[in-house]
């Protein structure tokens, strides 16, 4: 986890209990979770203690539109969830912000959060804001802007294929929308100290990453700057929570006409090699949203970590462990919507009635079904230049956002 000395912590004025801090004498938790690195076996309960978030209650889960990732505790914690739910139930303005950093093709670890956001939008009419942080990837990855630009175009088509309502959805690309993103970030940067950044992220590798928390703050507060102060929910994996906490610090200063954004925190879709966050840059292969059925099947059968035994006979006798079996976890996280089917698979796997190879085939089949539907919608899209304008932030909305923070657009 991010570490800093007590002097830096004392200098950092933040919301009580929300800033993750560890001193140099803290016991090593055995895992690392930051916006830029995830390693080890993550203890999600310990993360709640360190990050200061609240576990979702059964009542809160029931108030959300039904989705398997909420029912099964994949999204398991949050911040200020109730105000968002209250606004959604009352038909009042509410919004969701979730985006992506375009550093490669989108894979199956990227997709679920967008489909959850669409489910919430379909059920309650939420505004959905989707920032693509191409600038942050330039700061943090060994990529050129032309390379990032190509990934951005690919990622945009995948986002559009989810099927968001263009009347309720706004897509922002940092460099393309610099006329609004940068002025907003500069306004917020004035209210962030370097001590805050260092305490939250460690020592940034360059000044671009040092400034990026102000850009992320612009992302998360943008819906309120356009539509007026209202509850915003940010569904993210727990490694992205530091961005939310820093933004909440800025909003809490009451310098701007916004409310602190809430968060819906999720666990990581497992890497094919086992526990950890699925990544497009890992040594093990990932399944991209463009993969064909044969590639998906080969990748799952060849590379997905199994919780089964070393032989069929031993597996029949002793059974497997679905808690570490990646094909099972992929089904449980997102790709099998039927709760009874998930429970049955776990039961049969533990009993040894379901073999590892059979479970891999089932997972590959469900993933293929999901990808086929996604790819069909993507193929039906027209050229990006024709599809994207309906989702872009218009001049009037940009002016409203800038004026909300006291800027006078030229």
PAMARNU-731646 format. One line per 4 residues: their letters; for each residue x, z negated, y of C-alpha. Coordinates in nm, 2 decimals, padded with zeros to 4 digits, always signed. Each point is the difference from the previous one (the first is absolute). Layout:
// residues N
A) X Z Y; ...
This chain:
// residues 410
XXXX) +00.00 +00.00 +00.00; +00.10 +00.03 +00.36; +00.24 -00.28 +00.10; +00.10 -00.13 +00.34
XXXX) +00.15 -00.31 +00.15; -00.20 -00.29 +00.15; +00.11 +00.09 +00.35; -00.16 +00.34 -00.03
XXXX) -00.31 -00.15 -00.14; -00.03 -00.25 +00.28; +00.02 +00.28 +00.25; -00.28 +00.19 -00.17
XXXX) -00.34 -00.08 +00.14; -00.26 +00.10 -00.25; -00.34 -00.09 -00.14; +00.01 -00.33 -00.18
XXXX) +00.06 +00.05 -00.37; +00.00 +00.37 +00.00; +00.37 +00.09 +00.04; +00.19 +00.01 -00.32
XXXX) +00.32 -00.20 +00.05; +00.26 -00.12 -00.24; +00.32 -00.19 +00.08; +00.33 +00.06 -00.16
XXXX) -00.06 -00.30 -00.22; -00.32 +00.13 -00.15; -00.01 +00.05 -00.37; +00.04 +00.37 -00.10
XXXX) -00.34 +00.12 -00.11; +00.15 +00.26 -00.23; -00.18 +00.29 +00.17; +00.01 +00.18 +00.33
XXXX) -00.30 +00.13 +00.19; +00.05 +00.17 +00.34; -00.13 +00.32 +00.16; +00.32 +00.17 -00.11
XXXX) +00.09 -00.16 -00.34; -00.19 -00.13 -00.30; +00.18 -00.13 -00.30; -00.03 -00.25 -00.28
XXXX) -00.32 -00.14 -00.15; -00.22 -00.09 +00.29; -00.17 -00.34 +00.00; -00.32 +00.08 +00.20
XXXX) -00.11 -00.36 +00.03; +00.34 -00.09 +00.15; -00.03 +00.29 +00.24; -00.32 -00.15 +00.13
XXXX) +00.18 -00.32 +00.07; +00.28 +00.18 +00.17; -00.20 +00.25 +00.20; -00.28 -00.25 +00.09
XXXX) -00.29 +00.22 -00.11; -00.32 -00.11 -00.16; -00.12 +00.08 -00.35; -00.32 +00.19 -00.01
XXXX) -00.30 -00.21 -00.11; -00.26 +00.13 -00.25; -00.25 -00.01 +00.28; +00.22 +00.23 +00.21
XXXX) +00.05 +00.24 -00.29; -00.37 +00.02 -00.05; -00.06 +00.08 +00.36; +00.22 +00.31 -00.01
XXXX) -00.14 +00.33 -00.13; +00.06 +00.00 -00.37; +00.34 +00.13 -00.11; +00.20 -00.07 -00.31
XXXX) +00.32 -00.09 +00.20; -00.19 -00.28 +00.16; -00.20 -00.11 -00.31; +00.33 -00.03 -00.20
XXXX) +00.20 -00.18 +00.27; +00.24 +00.28 +00.07; -00.09 -00.06 +00.37; +00.04 -00.37 -00.03
XXXX) +00.06 -00.15 +00.35; -00.06 +00.06 +00.36; -00.01 -00.11 +00.36; -00.32 -00.02 +00.21
XXXX) -00.20 +00.18 -00.26; -00.33 -00.17 +00.09; -00.03 +00.14 +00.36; +00.04 +00.35 -00.15
XXXX) -00.26 -00.06 -00.26; -00.24 -00.15 +00.25; +00.03 +00.30 +00.23; -00.04 +00.24 -00.30
XXXX) -00.31 -00.18 -00.12; -00.15 -00.01 +00.35; +00.06 +00.37 +00.07; +00.24 -00.08 +00.28
XXXX) +00.32 +00.19 +00.08; +00.27 -00.07 -00.26; +00.31 +00.20 -00.10; +00.26 +00.05 -00.27
XXXX) +00.36 +00.09 +00.06; +00.22 +00.13 -00.29; +00.27 +00.26 +00.00; +00.31 +00.14 -00.16
XXXX) +00.36 +00.07 +00.08; +00.06 +00.37 -00.10; +00.33 -00.02 -00.18; -00.10 +00.20 -00.31
XXXX) -00.30 +00.14 -00.20; -00.28 -00.25 -00.03; -00.02 -00.17 -00.34; -00.26 -00.20 -00.19
XXXX) +00.13 -00.32 +00.16; -00.10 +00.14 +00.35; -00.35 +00.11 -00.08; -00.20 -00.31 -00.09
XXXX) +00.00 -00.15 +00.35; -00.14 +00.32 +00.15; -00.28 +00.01 -00.25; -00.08 -00.36 +00.06
XXXX) -00.02 +00.08 +00.38; -00.23 +00.29 -00.07; -00.22 -00.23 -00.22; -00.03 -00.24 +00.29
XXXX) -00.07 +00.28 +00.25; -00.27 +00.15 -00.22; -00.17 -00.34 -00.05; +00.01 -00.14 +00.35
XXXX) +00.09 +00.28 +00.24; +00.34 -00.15 +00.09; +00.23 +00.19 +00.24; +00.32 +00.09 -00.20
XXXX) +00.33 +00.05 +00.18; +00.28 +00.15 -00.20; +00.35 +00.00 +00.16; +00.28 +00.21 -00.14
XXXX) +00.33 -00.17 +00.10; +00.24 +00.30 -00.01; +00.22 -00.16 +00.25; +00.05 -00.32 -00.21
XXXX) +00.10 +00.21 -00.30; +00.26 +00.18 +00.22; +00.15 -00.34 +00.09; -00.01 -00.14 -00.36
XXXX) +00.06 +00.30 -00.23; +00.28 +00.25 -00.03; -00.23 +00.29 +00.10; -00.01 +00.25 +00.29
XXXX) -00.30 +00.04 +00.22; -00.07 +00.35 -00.15; +00.00 -00.16 -00.35; -00.23 -00.28 +00.12
XXXX) -00.22 +00.26 +00.17; -00.05 +00.19 -00.33; -00.09 -00.33 -00.18; -00.23 -00.09 +00.29
XXXX) -00.19 +00.33 -00.05; -00.02 -00.06 -00.38; -00.12 -00.36 +00.05; -00.26 +00.11 +00.25
XXXX) -00.16 +00.23 -00.25; -00.02 -00.28 -00.25; -00.16 -00.23 +00.26; -00.25 +00.26 +00.09
XXXX) -00.08 +00.06 -00.37; -00.13 -00.36 -00.03; -00.30 +00.11 +00.19; -00.03 -00.22 +00.31
XXXX) -00.28 +00.05 +00.25; +00.17 +00.19 +00.29; -00.25 -00.15 +00.25; +00.13 -00.35 -00.10
XXXX) +00.36 +00.07 -00.08; +00.31 +00.04 +00.22; +00.34 +00.12 -00.12; +00.30 -00.07 +00.22
XXXX) +00.35 +00.14 -00.06; +00.25 -00.19 +00.20; +00.22 +00.28 +00.13; -00.30 +00.24 +00.05
XXXX) -00.20 -00.27 +00.18; +00.30 -00.14 +00.19; -00.20 +00.04 +00.33; -00.21 -00.30 -00.10
XXXX) +00.20 -00.17 -00.27; +00.32 -00.05 +00.20; -00.17 -00.13 +00.32; -00.20 -00.25 -00.20
XXXX) +00.31 -00.11 -00.20; +00.19 -00.05 +00.33; -00.28 -00.22 +00.13; +00.01 -00.21 -00.31
XXXX) +00.38 -00.01 -00.03; +00.02 -00.19 +00.32; -00.18 -00.29 -00.18; +00.22 +00.01 -00.31
XXXX) +00.34 -00.17 -00.01; +00.30 +00.10 -00.20; -00.02 -00.35 -00.16; -00.35 +00.08 -00.12
XXXX) +00.12 +00.33 -00.16; +00.31 -00.16 -00.16; -00.20 -00.30 -00.13; -00.25 +00.23 -00.16
XXXX) +00.21 +00.30 -00.13; +00.36 -00.12 +00.00; +00.26 +00.19 +00.19; -00.13 +00.36 +00.06
XXXX) +00.24 +00.28 -00.10; -00.05 +00.17 +00.33; -00.18 -00.04 +00.33; -00.27 +00.24 -00.12
XXXX) -00.11 -00.25 -00.27; +00.04 -00.28 +00.25; -00.26 +00.18 +00.22; -00.23 +00.11 -00.28
XXXX) -00.20 -00.33 -00.01; -00.13 +00.09 +00.35; -00.10 +00.34 -00.14; -00.18 -00.16 -00.29
XXXX) -00.17 -00.23 +00.24; -00.13 +00.31 +00.18; -00.13 +00.13 -00.33; -00.19 -00.32 -00.09
XXXX) -00.15 -00.06 +00.34; -00.09 +00.36 +00.08; -00.36 -00.01 -00.13; -00.08 -00.29 +00.23
XXXX) +00.16 +00.17 +00.30; -00.22 +00.30 -00.06; -00.33 -00.17 -00.11; +00.03 -00.34 +00.16
XXXX) +00.09 -00.33 -00.15; -00.14 -00.04 -00.35; +00.11 -00.12 -00.35; +00.26 +00.22 -00.16
XXXX) +00.11 -00.03 -00.36; +00.34 +00.13 -00.12; +00.00 +00.06 -00.38; +00.37 +00.00 -00.11
XXXX) +00.23 -00.10 -00.28; +00.15 -00.34 +00.07; +00.34 +00.15 +00.10; -00.16 +00.14 +00.31
XXXX) -00.15 -00.33 +00.11; +00.29 -00.07 +00.25; -00.12 +00.29 +00.21; -00.35 -00.16 +00.02
XXXX) +00.15 -00.35 +00.09; +00.21 +00.14 +00.28; -00.30 +00.19 +00.14; -00.21 -00.32 -00.02
XXXX) +00.26 -00.18 +00.20; -00.03 +00.26 +00.28; -00.38 +00.00 -00.01; -00.01 -00.38 +00.01
XXXX) +00.18 +00.00 +00.34; -00.34 +00.11 +00.15; +00.19 +00.24 +00.22; -00.21 +00.29 -00.14
XXXX) -00.37 +00.05 -00.05; +00.02 -00.02 -00.38; -00.06 -00.24 -00.29; +00.26 -00.08 -00.26
XXXX) -00.03 +00.25 -00.28; -00.09 -00.13 -00.34; +00.17 +00.09 -00.33; -00.10 +00.07 -00.35
XXXX) +00.31 -00.05 -00.22; +00.06 +00.17 -00.33; +00.23 -00.02 -00.30; +00.23 +00.28 -00.09
XXXX) -00.09 +00.28 -00.23; +00.27 -00.04 -00.26; +00.30 +00.22 -00.02; +00.01 +00.20 -00.33
XXXX) +00.31 -00.20 -00.11; -00.18 -00.33 +00.03; -00.08 -00.26 +00.26; +00.06 +00.09 +00.37
XXXX) -00.13 +00.24 +00.26; -00.05 +00.36 -00.09; +00.23 +00.21 +00.22; +00.06 +00.37 +00.04
XXXX) +00.37 -00.07 +00.05; +00.06 -00.22 -00.31; +00.22 +00.11 -00.29; -00.29 +00.02 -00.24
XXXX) -00.25 +00.29 +00.05; -00.33 -00.05 +00.18; -00.32 +00.20 -00.05; -00.07 +00.20 +00.31
XXXX) -00.34 +00.11 +00.12; +00.09 +00.36 -00.08; +00.11 -00.06 -00.37; -00.18 +00.21 -00.27
XXXX) -00.14 -00.16 -00.31; +00.30 +00.09 -00.22; +00.24 -00.16 +00.25; -00.22 -00.31 +00.03
XXXX) -00.02 -00.04 -00.38; +00.37 +00.05 -00.05; +00.09 -00.24 +00.28; -00.22 -00.28 -00.13
XXXX) +00.09 +00.05 -00.37; +00.37 +00.02 +00.07; +00.06 -00.24 +00.29; -00.28 -00.26 +00.02
XXXX) +00.11 -00.34 -00.10; -00.19 -00.13 -00.31; -00.11 -00.35 -00.08; -00.02 +00.10 -00.37
XXXX) +00.22 -00.10 -00.29; +00.30 +00.19 -00.14; -00.19 +00.14 -00.30; -00.36 +00.08 -00.09
XXXX) +00.00 -00.26 -00.27; +00.12 -00.27 +00.23; -00.25 +00.10 +00.26; -00.28 +00.00 -00.24
XXXX) +00.09 -00.35 -00.11; +00.09 -00.16 +00.33; -00.16 +00.22 +00.26; +00.12 +00.10 +00.35
XXXX) +00.02 -00.16 +00.34; -00.23 +00.18 +00.25; +00.13 -00.21 +00.29; +00.34 +00.19 +00.00
XXXX) -00.12 +00.33 -00.14; +00.01 +00.26 +00.28; -00.26 +00.24 -00.14; -00.25 -00.29 -00.03
XXXX) +00.08 -00.12 +00.35; -00.05 +00.34 +00.14; -00.34 +00.01 -00.15; -00.08 -00.35 +00.11
XXXX) +00.12 +00.05 +00.36; -00.19 +00.32 +00.08; -00.05 +00.27 -00.26; -00.26 -00.16 -00.23
XXXX) -00.31 -00.10 +00.21; -00.19 -00.16 -00.29; +00.08 -00.37 -00.02; -00.13 -00.02 -00.36
XXXX) +00.23 +00.28 -00.11; +00.30 -00.18 +00.15; -00.09 -00.32 -00.17; -00.05 +00.18 -00.33
XXXX) +00.34 +00.17 +00.02; +00.17 -00.32 +00.08; -00.17 -00.17 -00.30; +00.08 +00.28 -00.24
XXXX) +00.36 +00.02 +00.12; +00.06 -00.37 -00.05; -00.16 +00.02 -00.34; +00.23 +00.29 -00.11
XXXX) -00.30 +00.23 -00.05; +00.11 +00.22 +00.29; +00.35 +00.15 -00.02; +00.23 +00.05 +00.29
XXXX) -00.01 +00.38 -00.04; -00.38 +00.00 -00.01; +00.00 -00.21 +00.32; +00.24 +00.24 +00.17
XXXX) -00.22 +00.29 -00.09; -00.30 -00.17 +00.15; +00.18 -00.08 +00.32; +00.13 +00.36 +00.03
XXXX) -00.35 +00.13 -00.05; -00.15 -00.22 +00.27; +00.28 +00.08 +00.25; -00.05 +00.37 -00.08
XXXX) -00.37 -00.02 +00.07; +00.06 -00.17 +00.33; +00.27 +00.26 +00.10; -00.22 +00.29 -00.10
XXXX) -00.28 -00.11 +00.23; +00.25 -00.07 +00.28; +00.18 +00.33 -00.04; -00.33 +00.19 -00.01
XXXX) -00.10 -00.14 +00.34; +00.35 +00.07 +00.14; -00.02 +00.36 -00.12; -00.33 +00.05 +00.18
XXXX) +00.15 -00.10 +00.33; +00.08 +00.28 +00.25; +00.33 +00.03 +00.19; +00.12 -00.33 +00.15
XXXX) -00.03 +00.14 +00.35; -00.37 +00.05 -00.06; -00.08 -00.32 -00.18; +00.20 -00.26 +00.20
XXXX) -00.14 +00.04 +00.35; -00.33 -00.17 -00.09; +00.20 -00.32 -00.08; +00.24 -00.01 +00.29
XXXX) -00.03 -00.23 +00.30; -00.14 +00.19 +00.29; +00.12 -00.02 +00.37; -00.29 -00.22 +00.10
XXXX) +00.07 -00.25 -00.28; +00.37 +00.00 +00.09; -00.08 -00.07 +00.36; -00.23 -00.29 -00.09
XXXX) +00.27 -00.15 -00.22; +00.27 +00.02 +00.26; -00.22 -00.13 +00.28; -00.09 -00.30 -00.23
XXXX) +00.35 -00.12 +00.02; +00.04 +00.06 +00.37; +00.17 +00.34 -00.01; -00.11 +00.28 +00.23
XX) +00.04 +00.34 -00.18; +00.15 +00.27 +00.21
